[in-house]
Amino acid sequence: MIAADTSTWVAFFAGEQGPDTRLLERALADKSLAMIPAVLTELLSDPQLPSSLASSLVDIPLLEPAPGYWHRAGATRAKVLAKGRKARLGDALIAQSCVDSGVYLITRDKDFRAFAEAAALHLFAGSP
């Protein structure tokens, strides 16, 4: 299983080509994709998102938070911030979901590199 960050989903919806969007397309086709709750929330927050697309997104298996998730997410974010790196709350939640589930993250967002260093987050980084 793998999961995709909001940056990759947005690029995918816009029809942009790149290693990340191709990997997302493949994962959707072979049903090896999991949805991160924070990413689903970000995507569903778009008032322009067509309802048919929203319905498709909620059908993707969700990575449910494991016990202690919130504590681990806070501790991971603190590690990143202590190194003077950027650590948005949403990114910390996304990273922790993947770390806890042992799922690789597809992303174009370079900010996740700090979480890869701090928490052994596995990335499929791919900007066009």
Secondary structure, 3 states (H helix, E strand, C coil): CEEECHHHHHHHHCCCCCHHHHHHHHHHHCCCEEECHHHHHHHHCCCCCCHHHHHHHHCCCECCCCCCHHHHHHHHHHHHHHCCCCCCHHHHHHHHHHHHHCCEEEECCCCHHHHHHHHCCCEEECCC
